[in-house]
Amino acid sequence: MQHPAFEHQRSEPPILYFGTPVVLLSSTNPDGTPNIAPMSSAFWLGWRCMLGLGAASQTARNLQTARHCVINLPSAAQVELVDRLALTTGADPVPPYKAARGYRHVQDKFAHAGLTPQASETVATPRIGECPVQMEAVIEGQHLMAGEDERLRGSVLVFEARIQRVHVAPQLLAAGEPNRIDPDRWQPLIMSFQKFYGLAPAQLQASRLASIPEAMYRSPDVDRARATPLLTPTVA
């Protein structure tokens, strides 16, 4: 099929969020209480995830101090739960740039959004029960973004998270394959230019890339994650 070339014009969009999955990132505050941040500046390579956050956010501070988190992925069905967390921040006082955008401080994000905390196996931060995919992670690196520009330097940080446990709702797994997610069953919530979307109900066409077995991408991080000890339960 021949596709016509577009007639392009120069444009300067204020943001370039063309569409990425929404993440509910749970982290641990300095006082031991949990925080939740909805975000979508995240991408994966193997069992590593890169997380882009405003440096003044409470979540960024938590990742710098506690060095762990849970990367919870809501599906399109959880869009209303995610939106309850919009324009909230765990930072107190609210950073000026967030206050200017209408954010307000909320201490207990789980109660505010009606979410269920679940104990994690390898990190102190709880998982979010309503999310069908949960990934416990430790922070292995922190990277400065826009370091060459004195106006932007220090405003955004990128954290490298190494996954230690993956928890998946059984209905998302391929039949008879406990270690493979069926993309026809997984419907991620997508953020595109600040608006919520979902995927088409089926793949558009067959993919040549899908001819490569997923097992060929297996990272040594998987074996490292298997060796991670469980947390010792805390006695109240």
Long-range contacts (C-beta under 8 A, 24 or more apart in sequence): 15-193, 15-194, 17-191, 17-192, 17-193, 17-194, 18-192, 18-193, 19-190, 19-191, 19-192, 19-197, 20-190, 20-191, 21-73, 21-188, 21-189, 21-190, 21-191, 22-73, 22-74, 22-82, 22-188, 22-189, 22-190, 22-191, 22-196, 23-51, 23-71, 23-72, 23-73, 24-72, 24-73, 24-74, 24-82, 24-85, 24-128, 24-131, 25-51, 25-59, 25-69, 25-70, 25-71, 25-72, 26-69, 26-70, 26-72, 26-125, 26-126, 26-127, 26-128, 27-58, 27-59, 27-62, 27-63, 27-66, 27-68, 27-69, 27-70, 27-125, 28-62, 28-66, 28-68, 28-69, 28-124, 28-125, 29-58, 29-62, 29-90, 30-61, 30-62, 30-65, 32-124, 33-107, 33-108, 34-109, 34-110, 34-117, 34-125, 34-126, 35-59, 35-62, 35-90, 35-109, 36-85, 36-90, 36-109, 36-110, 36-113, 36-115, 36-128, 37-85, 37-90, 38-82, 38-85, 38-86, 40-191, 42-71, 46-217, 46-219, 46-221, 47-162, 47-163, 47-219, 47-221, 47-222, 47-225, 48-140, 48-160, 48-161, 48-162, 48-163, 48-219, 48-221, 49-135, 49-137, 49-160, 49-161, 49-163, 50-158, 50-159, 50-160, 50-161, 51-158, 51-159, 51-161, 52-145, 52-156, 52-157, 52-158, 53-156, 53-157, 53-158, 53-159, 54-95, 54-97, 54-98, 54-155, 54-156, 54-157, 55-154, 55-155, 55-156, 55-157, 56-91, 56-95, 56-97, 56-98, 56-155, 57-89, 57-91, 57-95, 57-98, 58-89, 58-90, 58-91, 59-90, 60-157, 60-159, 61-91, 62-90, 63-139, 63-142, 63-159, 64-139, 64-142, 66-124, 66-125, 67-138, 67-139, 68-123, 68-124, 68-125, 68-136, 68-137, 68-138, 68-139, 69-123, 69-125, 69-137, 69-139, 69-161, 70-120, 70-123, 70-125, 70-126, 70-127, 70-128, 70-134, 70-135, 70-136, 70-137, 71-134, 71-135, 71-137, 71-161, 71-163, 72-127, 72-128, 72-131, 72-133, 72-134, 72-135, 73-131, 73-132, 73-133, 73-134, 73-135, 73-188, 74-128, 74-130, 74-131, 74-132, 74-188, 74-189, 75-131, 75-132, 75-186, 75-187, 75-188, 75-189, 76-187, 76-188, 76-189, 76-190, 76-196, 76-198, 76-199, 77-187, 78-130, 78-131, 78-189, 79-189, 79-196, 81-113, 81-114, 81-115, 81-130, 82-189, 82-196, 83-196, 84-112, 84-113, 84-114, 85-109, 85-112, 85-113, 88-112, 120-165, 120-231, 121-165, 121-230, 121-231, 122-164, 122-165, 122-228, 122-229, 122-230, 122-231, 123-164, 123-231, 124-231, 127-167, 132-168, 132-169, 132-171, 132-172, 132-186, 133-166, 133-167, 133-168, 133-169, 133-172, 133-181, 133-186, 134-165, 134-166, 134-167, 134-168, 135-163, 135-165, 135-166, 135-167, 136-163, 136-164, 136-165, 136-166, 136-167, 137-161, 137-162, 137-163, 137-164, 138-162, 138-164, 162-221, 162-224, 162-225, 163-221, 163-225, 164-225, 164-228, 165-225, 165-228, 180-214
